[in-house]
Every structure is written in C-alpha cells, then in structure tokens.
Amino acid sequence: MPEDPHPLPPPTAWFAHDAERHLLDAPRHCPRCGAPVSGSAGLVVEYWVAEDRVFYCWCRACDWTGTIVHLQRHVGHEAAE
C-alpha cells in the first residue's frame, strides 16, 4: 500500500484530536459544482471563530471560493403569515 499522504500525529500530541477531526470533517466536494476539493484539486483550510469551526475552501474546477461553517446548533424562525 502507498504511504498515507496525511499521517496523523502521535496520539500523545496535544493537537492529535484536532488533526483527526479536521481529516474527518473537512469538506471533500465543492458545494457549487461537486468536484473534489481535497489534495491538488483545491484547497481546504480550517480556522476557528469563537466556538465555530470554519473551513475556507477553493475549488480548482469552477474557481469557487467560500467558507463552510460547522455548527453545533442552529436556531431559525419562520416568517409570519
């Protein structure tokens, strides 16, 4: 088997859990065209704003850029009729 291109850090590293979550939760496909955004097909960078995890993405196929936010909870409302 080929060597893993994204090896996880050792479990004792202080950021090991964050690295694992990033590999599991990072978007894999462009929300605009559906092309892959991982590896050389695009770019996915994770950063945090308060408690929100934000993924900045770029798709090489359609040149889309934007952010995808993972939310723990979303409260919305319906317009009055």
Secondary structure per residue as TSV (DSSP state, phi and psi in degrees):
chain	resnum	aa	ss	phi	psi
A	1	M	-	360.0	146.5
A	2	P	-	-70.6	157.5
A	3	E	-	-65.3	141.7
A	4	D	-	-64.5	122.6
A	5	P	S	-72.8	-16.1
A	6	H	S	-128.0	68.2
A	7	P	-	-67.2	140.9
A	8	L	-	-78.5	151.0
A	9	P	-	-69.3	165.4
A	10	P	-	-60.1	146.7
A	11	P	T	-57.7	-20.8
A	12	T	T	-83.1	-10.2
A	13	A	S	-67.8	143.9
A	14	W	T	-64.5	-23.0
A	15	F	T	-105.4	11.1
A	16	A	H	-59.4	-42.6
A	17	H	H	-64.7	-42.0
A	18	D	H	-63.5	-40.4
A	19	A	H	-64.6	-40.8
A	20	E	H	-64.3	-45.1
A	21	R	H	-62.6	-38.2
A	22	H	H	-62.5	-46.4
A	23	L	H	-64.0	-33.2
A	24	L	H	-80.5	-35.8
A	25	D	H	-100.4	-16.0
A	26	A	S	-61.4	138.6
A	27	P	-	-58.4	141.3
A	28	R	-	-107.7	-18.7
A	29	H	B	-132.9	149.2
A	30	C	-	-68.7	130.4
A	31	P	T	-71.3	-13.8
A	32	R	T	-88.6	-50.5
A	33	C	T	-117.3	-11.6
A	34	G	-	86.0	-0.5
A	35	A	-	-71.3	154.8
A	36	P	B	-65.5	144.6
A	37	V	-	-116.4	7.9
A	38	S	S	-92.9	158.6
A	39	G	G	66.9	-136.7
A	40	S	G	-84.2	0.0
A	41	A	G	-83.6	-3.7
A	42	G	E	174.4	-157.2
A	43	L	E	-145.5	135.2
A	44	V	E	-134.9	118.4
A	45	V	E	-122.9	131.8
A	46	E	E	-102.9	137.8
A	47	Y	E	-144.7	170.8
A	48	W	E	-119.9	141.7
A	49	V	E	-126.0	107.6
A	50	A	T	55.2	-119.4
A	51	E	T	-93.6	-3.3
A	52	D	E	-87.4	139.0
A	53	R	E	-97.6	122.9
A	54	V	E	-115.6	131.6
A	55	F	E	-111.8	114.1
A	56	Y	E	-86.6	126.0
A	57	C	E	-125.3	148.2
A	58	W	E	-135.8	132.0
A	59	C	E	-106.3	122.5
A	60	R	T	-67.8	-33.1
A	61	A	T	-66.5	-45.3
A	62	C	T	-117.2	1.3
A	63	D	-	63.9	25.7
A	64	W	-	-77.0	138.8
A	65	T	E	-130.0	145.0
A	66	G	E	177.3	-178.9
A	67	T	E	-116.3	146.4
A	68	I	E	-123.3	126.2
A	69	V	E	-110.6	127.2
A	70	H	E	-87.3	121.9
A	71	L	-	-110.1	145.1
A	72	Q	S	-82.1	-35.3
A	73	R	-	-154.1	138.5
A	74	H	-	-128.3	126.4
A	75	V	-	-111.7	120.8
A	76	G	-	-121.0	-176.6
A	77	H	-	-145.2	159.6
A	78	E	-	-103.1	144.8
A	79	A	-	-67.2	145.6
A	80	A	-	-67.2	145.4
A	81	E	-	-95.1	360.0
